[in-house]
Amino acid sequence: MIIKINDKDCRTNNLVCGRKLKEFLASTPIPDNLKEAQVRKLLLPFVEGKLSNNEWILYDGNTVWNVHKLVKQLKTFVKYYDYDHFTKYLYQFIHMSCGSIAHYDKAGWLNTYPDLDSFKAFFKKNEYGEPVHGYPPSWHYDARKAAEGMHAVLFGPGIRMFYPRY
């Protein structure tokens, strides 16, 4: 299902998710004059609070990421650092929003980054030579916020990253 928000397509993966989004937008209208980062910030509570694990939305062709879910999955992955705790959702976020190529699949990615130290090194300098916390573009509010939260899990809190405040 496709719903227009600020003249951009917001695509849901099924009709139930689309109905949920319509209800959310009826109770939380999004003004037409907002920038994409602002729209994503307003959609984030919907993604984190209303969607089930098998539902997702794309805004202007890009996933609106569930920040809480990603940080929680990262904590578990860091604790065990193995294939079974490297969720598909976390893998997709890393290769789509953190500056990593897909490496064919999760096993290939874990073969490239076989331990926590190599994973932390990737977070300091991704495959494009940039720190992950600053890699997602500023319009991608949710990805930026997730990368910041992951950075805090890996390296400790205290450093404020670059995502914009609205």
C-alpha positions as a Markdown table, in Angstrom:
| # | Residue | x | y | z |
|---|---|---|---|---|
| 1 | Met | 0.0 | 0.0 | 0.0 |
| 2 | Ile | 1.2 | 3.5 | -0.8 |
| 3 | Ile | 0.3 | 6.6 | 1.1 |
| 4 | Lys | 1.5 | 10.1 | 0.1 |
| 5 | Ile | 3.2 | 12.1 | 2.9 |
| 6 | Asn | 4.6 | 15.5 | 1.8 |
| 7 | Asp | 4.2 | 14.5 | -1.9 |
| 8 | Lys | 6.5 | 11.5 | -1.3 |
| 9 | Asp | 5.5 | 7.8 | -1.3 |
| 10 | Cys | 5.3 | 6.0 | 2.0 |
| 11 | Arg | 5.0 | 2.3 | 1.2 |
| 12 | Thr | 3.9 | -0.3 | 3.6 |
| 13 | Asn | 4.6 | -4.0 | 3.1 |
| 14 | Asn | 1.0 | -5.1 | 3.6 |
| 15 | Leu | -2.6 | -3.9 | 3.9 |
| 16 | Val | -2.7 | -4.3 | 7.7 |
| 17 | Cys | 0.4 | -2.1 | 8.1 |
| 18 | Gly | -1.2 | 0.4 | 5.7 |
| 19 | Arg | -4.3 | 0.6 | 7.8 |
| 20 | Lys | -2.2 | 1.2 | 10.9 |
| 21 | Leu | -0.4 | 4.0 | 9.2 |
| 22 | Lys | -3.6 | 5.6 | 8.0 |
| 23 | Glu | -4.9 | 5.5 | 11.6 |
| 24 | Phe | -1.6 | 6.9 | 12.9 |
| 25 | Leu | -1.7 | 9.8 | 10.4 |
| 26 | Ala | -5.3 | 10.6 | 11.2 |
| 27 | Ser | -4.4 | 11.0 | 14.9 |
| 28 | Thr | -0.9 | 12.5 | 14.2 |
| 29 | Pro | -1.1 | 14.6 | 11.1 |
| 30 | Ile | 2.2 | 15.4 | 9.4 |
| 31 | Pro | 2.4 | 19.0 | 8.0 |
| 32 | Asp | 3.2 | 19.3 | 4.3 |
| 33 | Asn | 6.1 | 21.7 | 4.7 |
| 34 | Leu | 8.5 | 19.4 | 6.6 |
| 35 | Lys | 11.9 | 18.2 | 5.5 |
| 36 | Glu | 12.4 | 14.5 | 5.2 |
| 37 | Ala | 14.4 | 14.2 | 8.4 |
| 38 | Gln | 11.5 | 15.9 | 10.3 |
| 39 | Val | 8.9 | 13.5 | 8.7 |
| 40 | Arg | 11.1 | 10.5 | 9.6 |
| 41 | Lys | 11.3 | 11.8 | 13.2 |
| 42 | Leu | 7.5 | 11.9 | 13.3 |
| 43 | Leu | 7.2 | 8.4 | 11.8 |
| 44 | Leu | 9.6 | 6.9 | 14.2 |
| 45 | Pro | 7.1 | 6.4 | 17.1 |
| 46 | Phe | 4.8 | 4.7 | 14.7 |
| 47 | Val | 7.5 | 2.3 | 13.5 |
| 48 | Glu | 8.7 | 1.6 | 17.1 |
| 49 | Gly | 5.3 | 1.3 | 18.8 |
| 50 | Lys | 2.7 | 0.1 | 16.2 |
| 51 | Leu | 4.5 | -2.2 | 13.8 |
| 52 | Ser | 4.9 | -6.0 | 14.4 |
| 53 | Asn | 8.2 | -7.7 | 13.6 |
| 54 | Asn | 7.1 | -8.6 | 10.1 |
| 55 | Glu | 5.9 | -5.1 | 9.1 |
| 56 | Trp | 7.9 | -2.2 | 7.7 |
| 57 | Ile | 7.5 | 1.1 | 5.9 |
| 58 | Leu | 9.6 | 2.9 | 3.3 |
| 59 | Tyr | 9.5 | 6.6 | 3.1 |
| 60 | Asp | 10.7 | 8.0 | -0.3 |
| 61 | Gly | 12.1 | 4.5 | -1.1 |
| 62 | Asn | 14.1 | 4.1 | 2.1 |
| 63 | Thr | 13.4 | 2.0 | 5.2 |
| 64 | Val | 12.3 | 3.9 | 8.3 |
| 65 | Trp | 14.4 | 1.9 | 10.9 |
| 66 | Asn | 13.2 | 0.9 | 14.3 |
| 67 | Val | 16.0 | 2.4 | 16.4 |
| 68 | His | 15.0 | 0.6 | 19.7 |
| 69 | Lys | 14.9 | -2.7 | 18.0 |
| 70 | Leu | 18.3 | -2.2 | 16.3 |
| 71 | Val | 20.0 | -1.1 | 19.5 |
| 72 | Lys | 18.5 | -4.0 | 21.4 |
| 73 | Gln | 19.6 | -6.5 | 18.7 |
| 74 | Leu | 23.1 | -5.0 | 18.6 |
| 75 | Lys | 23.4 | -5.5 | 22.4 |
| 76 | Thr | 22.6 | -9.1 | 22.1 |
| 77 | Phe | 24.8 | -9.6 | 19.1 |
| 78 | Val | 27.8 | -8.0 | 20.9 |
| 79 | Lys | 27.2 | -10.2 | 23.9 |
| 80 | Tyr | 27.4 | -13.4 | 21.9 |
| 81 | Tyr | 28.9 | -12.3 | 18.6 |
| 82 | Asp | 27.8 | -15.3 | 16.5 |
| 83 | Tyr | 25.7 | -16.1 | 13.5 |
| 84 | Asp | 22.6 | -17.0 | 15.5 |
| 85 | His | 22.5 | -13.6 | 17.2 |
| 86 | Phe | 23.2 | -11.6 | 14.1 |
| 87 | Thr | 19.6 | -10.9 | 13.0 |
| 88 | Lys | 18.5 | -10.3 | 9.4 |
| 89 | Tyr | 17.2 | -6.9 | 10.5 |
| 90 | Leu | 20.5 | -5.9 | 12.0 |
| 91 | Tyr | 22.5 | -7.2 | 9.0 |
| 92 | Gln | 20.2 | -5.3 | 6.6 |
| 93 | Phe | 20.8 | -2.1 | 8.6 |
| 94 | Ile | 24.5 | -2.6 | 8.6 |
| 95 | His | 24.9 | -3.2 | 4.9 |
| 96 | Met | 22.2 | -0.7 | 3.8 |
| 97 | Ser | 22.9 | 2.3 | 6.2 |
| 98 | Cys | 26.3 | 1.9 | 7.7 |
| 99 | Gly | 28.7 | 1.9 | 4.8 |
| 100 | Ser | 29.2 | -1.8 | 4.3 |
| 101 | Ile | 28.6 | -3.9 | 1.2 |
| 102 | Ala | 26.5 | -7.0 | 1.6 |
| 103 | His | 29.3 | -9.5 | 1.5 |
| 104 | Tyr | 26.9 | -11.9 | -0.2 |
| 105 | Asp | 25.0 | -12.8 | 3.1 |
| 106 | Lys | 25.3 | -12.7 | 6.9 |
| 107 | Ala | 27.9 | -15.6 | 6.9 |
| 108 | Gly | 30.0 | -13.7 | 4.4 |
| 109 | Trp | 29.8 | -10.5 | 6.5 |
| 110 | Leu | 30.7 | -12.4 | 9.7 |
| 111 | Asn | 33.6 | -14.0 | 7.8 |
| 112 | Thr | 34.9 | -10.5 | 7.0 |
| 113 | Tyr | 34.4 | -9.2 | 10.6 |
| 114 | Pro | 34.9 | -12.4 | 12.6 |
| 115 | Asp | 35.2 | -10.9 | 16.1 |
| 116 | Leu | 34.1 | -8.0 | 18.2 |
| 117 | Asp | 37.4 | -6.1 | 17.7 |
| 118 | Ser | 37.0 | -6.2 | 13.9 |
| 119 | Phe | 33.4 | -5.1 | 14.2 |
| 120 | Lys | 34.4 | -2.2 | 16.4 |
| 121 | Ala | 37.1 | -1.3 | 13.9 |
| 122 | Phe | 34.4 | -1.3 | 11.2 |
| 123 | Phe | 32.4 | 1.1 | 13.3 |
| 124 | Lys | 35.3 | 3.5 | 13.6 |
| 125 | Lys | 36.0 | 3.3 | 9.9 |
| 126 | Asn | 33.5 | 1.7 | 7.5 |
| 127 | Glu | 34.3 | 0.3 | 4.1 |
| 128 | Tyr | 34.2 | 3.8 | 2.7 |
| 129 | Gly | 36.7 | 5.1 | 5.2 |
| 130 | Glu | 34.1 | 7.0 | 7.3 |
| 131 | Pro | 33.0 | 6.5 | 10.9 |
| 132 | Val | 29.6 | 4.7 | 11.0 |
| 133 | His | 28.0 | 7.2 | 13.4 |
| 134 | Gly | 28.4 | 9.9 | 10.7 |
| 135 | Tyr | 27.7 | 7.9 | 7.6 |
| 136 | Pro | 23.9 | 8.0 | 7.2 |
| 137 | Pro | 22.9 | 11.3 | 5.6 |
| 138 | Ser | 21.3 | 13.9 | 7.7 |
| 139 | Trp | 17.9 | 13.4 | 6.0 |
| 140 | His | 17.9 | 9.8 | 7.3 |
| 141 | Tyr | 17.1 | 10.7 | 10.9 |
| 142 | Asp | 16.2 | 7.2 | 12.1 |
| 143 | Ala | 19.4 | 5.6 | 10.6 |
| 144 | Arg | 21.5 | 8.4 | 12.1 |
| 145 | Lys | 19.9 | 7.9 | 15.5 |
| 146 | Ala | 20.4 | 4.1 | 15.3 |
| 147 | Ala | 24.0 | 4.5 | 14.4 |
| 148 | Glu | 24.5 | 6.9 | 17.3 |
| 149 | Gly | 22.9 | 4.4 | 19.7 |
| 150 | Met | 25.0 | 1.6 | 18.4 |
| 151 | His | 28.2 | 3.7 | 18.7 |
| 152 | Ala | 27.3 | 4.3 | 22.4 |
| 153 | Val | 26.8 | 0.6 | 23.0 |
| 154 | Leu | 30.2 | -0.2 | 21.4 |
| 155 | Phe | 32.3 | 2.6 | 22.8 |
| 156 | Gly | 30.3 | 4.1 | 25.7 |
| 157 | Pro | 28.1 | 7.1 | 26.0 |
| 158 | Gly | 29.3 | 10.7 | 26.2 |
| 159 | Ile | 30.0 | 11.7 | 22.6 |
| 160 | Arg | 27.1 | 13.4 | 20.9 |
| 161 | Met | 27.0 | 12.4 | 17.2 |
| 162 | Phe | 26.0 | 14.4 | 14.2 |
| 163 | Tyr | 22.3 | 13.8 | 13.5 |
| 164 | Pro | 20.3 | 17.0 | 13.3 |
| 165 | Arg | 18.0 | 18.2 | 16.0 |
| 166 | Tyr | 14.5 | 19.5 | 15.2 |
